[in-house]
């Protein structure tokens, strides 16, 4: 997966691979011995690497495209990929990359420095709308081609992630994306990369099939030579968790993440331990910092008030959910960076379930109990406290039903509206929601909160879709981004955390304690977990008997 950005996922960030189908095959598995079958729980809205921002597209793109450098799954250090070497000027403002010789795009065109330059320029030329990526690239002044194999980036300002951003930049072909109507459907469904796999088939709502790239540049490089050995990867688009689990037991899936409930209650039977293996493990993956949340729309007349948002968090009974649904395999999230992140302030404690405190805060804001529930005069009209929670994952409706019932007890009506993923994204971009449930999946050990928490990210389709704005947070984020001293950055991030937590823009849900997944016995693994990843890219398949 590219290292450039947070990726948006729905539900409680328990799904690592995603897409949609109602696949319910019967009888014996017809799994191909040369194909690894993975699950996607929602169909990507688009596969365009410039404009896509959802998690599901990023999973597929991670096999298709390459970056100048790649993060090691063993050490989290940068490993040379498309760039065979780099230099950084003494003042830290010039980055020069030498492109590996002989690399070809999937369509046979040779990779050159013009492609690398264009992979930066495309975000600022105005043809494609991609504000999420621009947040990270805005500190780069220009990309300059020195010669066909050398590209030089200069920065406008110091930014602690300048090298990370450039090293992890997804490199795309100029000859394909550099001309034509940006609304042409080909840009949304055709993938031309330099990565280990090529796109063979995308049947929307059904499957995505990738085929091993015979000309992959990494095949003879030490770090990559033992990765990507499986000839084909087949993403089954599976909507329901229960269906996915049945497909796994039959051998029609080779891997899926498990919820705590599945791990505890659904991994017994004759298949488990023989045909199918369940794994509970821990590592240092940045994904451990991922979290789910309920986001409150600041433009809504109820949720523009801090006391109301905090009251909402006091009505989310996470202790009950952790015991009932998560079997004590998760913990209450305290903020936007993950409980074990150095960016998380030790001063911030979890918001506890406290209906009495919630009611006090609501009464402080002017809400009073009436015959039909809590009510308040808004713009001269008596208004009941009723709102709708937008949800994209039916499997997690049980969490929101708990919240709904607890809110009902103090006179609040919460409706739950579940829609499919692409429609959900459209409503999100149009800001047509009152409250929304989502999750953020993290892929960095040191966060930059600008994409989600800075007011500059409010305009659609920016990631600050709830409209959160705090001038103190903006100022700290801007200062933190230009601070090269890591200890000082950590102090500033903790201050940012404290301010965000006090504003209660989200009701933060859970951080996971363990990585839970299952795989078929035909999967052969390097080890249970790599230090910073599950390590699927190192897996091989047992030859058929």
Residue, then its C-alpha position, 0 to 999 in steps of 0.5 A: x500500500x502506498x505510504x502517502x496518506x490516510x485511507x478512509x474505511x467504513x465501519x470500525x476499521x476492522x476490514x483490511x481488504x475490501x469490495x462487494x458481492x453477494x457471492x454464495x457459491x455452493x459445493x466444493x471449492x474450485x480454487x485455482x492452485x496458482x491463485x490467492x483469493x482475497x476479500x474486498x468488502x466494498x467495490x472501489x468507487x474508482x481505481x484512478x490513482x490520482x483521485x481515489x481516496x478510499x481504502x479499497x482502491x488503495x489495496x488494489x493499487x498497492x499491487x499495481x503501482x510502485x513508488x520511488x522507495x518502499x517501506x520495509x515491512x520488517x524495519x519500517x525503513x525506506x528501501x530503494x524501489x523505482x529509485x536506485x539512490x537519492x541525495x538530500x542537500x545540506x539545507x534539507x530542501x533539495x531531493x534528487x532521485x536517480x531512477x532505476x534503469x530498464x523499468x517498464x510500464x505494464x504497457x511496455x513504455x519505458x519509465x523515465x524522469x518525466x513520469x516522476x515529475x508528472x506524478x507530482x505535477x498532476x496534482x497541481x495542473x488542475x485537470x484532476x481534483x485530488x485535494x487529499x494528496x495536495x495536503x502533503x505535496x503543497x510544500x514542494x516547490x517544483x520537480x525538475x528533470x535533470x536527465x532521463x534518469x534523474x529528477x530533482x525536487x525542491x521545497x518551498x518550505x521545511x516540512x518534516x515529511x518532505x522526504x517521506x512524501x516524495x519517497x512514497x509518491x505513487x508514480x504514474x505514466x505521463x503518456x497515459x494520464x497526461x492528456x485527454x478528458x479527465x472525465x474519460x471512464x478509462x482513467x477510472x478503470x484502467x491501471x498502468x503501473x510498474x508494480x508486481x501485478x497487472x490488472x487483468x479483470x475488474x467486474x464491478x460488483x463481482x471481482x478484481x483479478x490481478x496477474x503477475x507482471x513478468x517484467x517486474x523490476x523488483x524480481x531481481x532485487x534483494x528485498x523484493x525477490x522473495x515477495x509477490x511469488x503467487x501468479x494471480x490474486x483474485x479479489x472476491x467482492x463480499x458484502x457480508x462477513x458471514x458469507x466471507x467466513x463460509x467462503x474461507x472455510x470452503x477454500x474460496x477465500x484464502x485470507x480474511x480479517x476476523x472480528x473479535x466475535x468471529x475469532x471467539x465464536x466462529x472458529x470452532x469446527x472440523x475445518x479449523x486447525x486443519x483446513x483453516x487457521x485462525x491467528x491472534x497476534x501482535x506487532x508494531x504495525x501503524x494500522x494499530x493506530x487506526x480507529x472508528x468514530x462517529x463524526x458530528x457535522x458542525x454545520x448542523x444546528x445541534x452539533x455545532x455546540x461543543x457541549x452537545x457533541x460531548x454529550x453524544x460521546x457520553x451516550x456511547x457505551x463502549x465498555x458494553x460494546x467491548x465486552x459484548x461484541x469485541x470480547x475484550x480484544x479492543x480498548x477505548x480510543x482516546x483520540x485521533x492518533x491511536x492510544x499507543x502513538x507517541x502523538x497521543x497525550x497521556x493527559x487525555x482520558x477516555x470519555x466515559x459512558x455517563x447518561x446523567x452527565x450527557x443530560x446535564x450538558x444538553x440542559x446547559x445547552x438549552x434542551x428540555x424534556x417535553x412530552x415527546x422527548x428532548x426539545x429546544x427552540x431553534x430559529x423560533x421553532x420548537x425542535x425535537x432532538x432527532x437526527x440520522x446517523x449515516x452508516x455504510x456497513x450493515x454488519x456494525x448496525x448492532x453497535x449503533x443500535x446500542x447507541x440508539x437505545x441509550x439515547x432514546x432513554x434520555x429523550x433523543x431519537x437517533x435514526x440509522x440510515x445504511x447505504x452502500x459504499x459508493x452512495x455513502x461517499x457521494x453523500x459524504x462529499x456533498x456534506x449531506x449528513x447529520x452524523x456519520x460513522x467511519x474509520x481512519x486507517x493509518x499507515x505511518x508511525x508519525x502522523x500529520x493531522x492536516x488532512x483531517x483536522x485543519x480547516x483548510x481541509x474542510x472544502x469538499x472533497x477534503x477529508x475534514x468533512x465534518x467541518x471541524x475548525x479550531x484556529x489554535x489547532x490550525x496554528x499548531x498543525x502549521x508550526x508542527x509541519x515545519x518543525x524538524x525536531x522530533x521531540x518538539x513535534x511530539x509535544x505539539x502533536x500532544x497539544x493538538x490531541x488535547x485540543x481536539x479531544x476537548x472539542x469532541x468533534x468525533x465520538x472515538x470508538x476503539x483501538x484494537x489490541x490484536x491482529x485477528x485473521x484467518x487463512x487456508x492451510x495451503x498458504x505458506x507464510x514467512x512468519x505469523x506476522x512481520x513486524x509492521x505488517x501481516x506480510x501477505x506479500x511474502x506468502x506462497x501457496x502449497x503446490x497441489x497434491 
